[in-house]
Amino acid sequence: MELAVTTVVNGLILSSMYILAALGFAFLFNMLRILNFAHGAIYMIGGYICYLFIIGMGFNNWVALVLATLIVAAFGVFLERFCFRPFVGDFNRIVMICVAIIMILQTTVTIIIGDRRMALPPFAEGVLKAGPISVSYERIVTFTIGAVLLVVILWFVNRTKWGQQMQAIAQDRIGAALQGIDIHRISSIAFALGCALAAVAGCLMGAYLRLSPYMGDSMLVKVLIIVMLAGAGSLGGIFITGLILGTLYAALPVLLPGAPSDAVIIAVIVVLLLIRPMGFFGYEVEI
């Protein structure tokens, strides 16, 4: 019973982390139909900027998180204007731009700091104990922030003018422009939000899993799995598919320690995609 309860708790915590990391990627894809494969590198750079403010300048953790988020959001506006806007609708060139961004960010961090693993100070210290269950407050904070951000993003997309304009651009970019929507301004806002979400995830995950120049690579794979399972156009589906992936990564290593668990997880994902090629909640879109 203790093992089962611990596995469930670990599943929820892992799910929240994956959901938090996937939000920014899914947001940009659903709103602008852009597959930002540089999301993992942006997630990584957010963690390192937060580390610089905390360790290098002595800022409070939460102040550092806010500053890192704002800086990465501004970086997102720069990326949209100079890297993605000229190639909207050209999938091949956008992929090449993303590869270039990944290489530049990873190489820059490696040259300046090195490739050693570093840890951010925890955002919440201590452990919550309830009977046989022990959960660090750090994990609880990550879970809470992930859930709150998902709700806020869903509200933003469905209830605000900017969110509705983003949906219009996603449905028909030319039609949205003809209706008087400033597609460049809305695209910049969407990129800023997507990169800000990546920064928040990078800061919190840096405190939990440690920082490294390549930390975004493995997370990007999980993000892609979550988004594919959710399907195009579904932000709410990120919650369900994040729970599925978190549960698999929490439960299977208990039953199949080591590499076999990873192979089984990938096999389960492939089967699910064969059954639902467009994801659980998505529909066919053109990129």
Rosetta blueprint (number, residue, H / E / L):
1 M L
2 E H
3 L H
4 A H
5 V H
6 T H
7 T H
8 V H
9 V H
10 N H
11 G H
12 L H
13 I H
14 L H
15 S H
16 S H
17 M H
18 Y H
19 I H
20 L H
21 A H
22 A H
23 L H
24 G H
25 F H
26 A H
27 F H
28 L H
29 F H
30 N H
31 M H
32 L H
33 R L
34 I L
35 L L
36 N L
37 F L
38 A L
39 H H
40 G H
41 A H
42 I H
43 Y H
44 M H
45 I H
46 G H
47 G H
48 Y H
49 I H
50 C H
51 Y H
52 L H
53 F H
54 I H
55 I H
56 G H
57 M L
58 G L
59 F L
60 N L
61 N H
62 W H
63 V H
64 A H
65 L H
66 V H
67 L H
68 A H
69 T H
70 L H
71 I H
72 V H
73 A H
74 A H
75 F H
76 G H
77 V H
78 F H
79 L H
80 E H
81 R H
82 F H
83 C H
84 F H
85 R H
86 P H
87 F H
88 V L
89 G L
90 D L
91 F H
92 N H
93 R H
94 I H
95 V H
96 M H
97 I H
98 C H
99 V H
100 A H
101 I H
102 I H
103 M H
104 I H
105 L H
106 Q H
107 T H
108 T H
109 V H
110 T H
111 I H
112 I H
113 I L
114 G L
115 D L
116 R L
117 R L
118 M E
119 A L
120 L L
121 P L
122 P L
123 F L
124 A L
125 E L
126 G L
127 V E
128 L E
129 K E
130 A E
131 G L
132 P L
133 I E
134 S E
135 V E
136 S E
137 Y H
138 E H
139 R H
140 I H
141 V H
142 T H
143 F H
144 T H
145 I H
146 G H
147 A H
148 V H
149 L H
150 L H
151 V H
152 V H
153 I H
154 L H
155 W H
156 F H
157 V H
158 N H
159 R H
160 T L
161 K H
162 W H
163 G H
164 Q H
165 Q H
166 M H
167 Q H
168 A H
169 I H
170 A H
171 Q H
172 D L
173 R H
174 I H
175 G H
176 A H
177 A H
178 L H
179 Q L
180 G L
181 I L
182 D L
183 I H
184 H H
185 R H
186 I H
187 S H
188 S H
189 I H
190 A H
191 F H
192 A H
193 L H
194 G H
195 C H
196 A H
197 L H
198 A H
199 A H
200 V H
201 A H
202 G H
203 C H
204 L H
205 M H
206 G H
207 A H
208 Y H
209 L H
210 R L
211 L E
212 S L
213 P L
214 Y L
215 M H
216 G H
217 D H
218 S H
219 M H
220 L H
221 V H
222 K H
223 V H
224 L H
225 I H
226 I H
227 V H
228 M H
229 L H
230 A H
231 G L
232 A L
233 G L
234 S L
235 L L
236 G L
237 G H
238 I H
239 F H
240 I H
241 T H
242 G H
243 L H
244 I H
245 L H
246 G H
247 T H
248 L H
249 Y H
250 A H
251 A H
252 L H
253 P H
254 V H
255 L H
256 L L
257 P L
258 G L
259 A H
260 P H
261 S H
262 D H
263 A H
264 V H
265 I H
266 I H
267 A H
268 V H
269 I H
270 V H
271 V H
272 L H
273 L H
274 L H
275 I H
276 R L
277 P L
278 M L
279 G L
280 F L
281 F L
282 G L
283 Y L
284 E L
285 V L
286 E L
287 I L
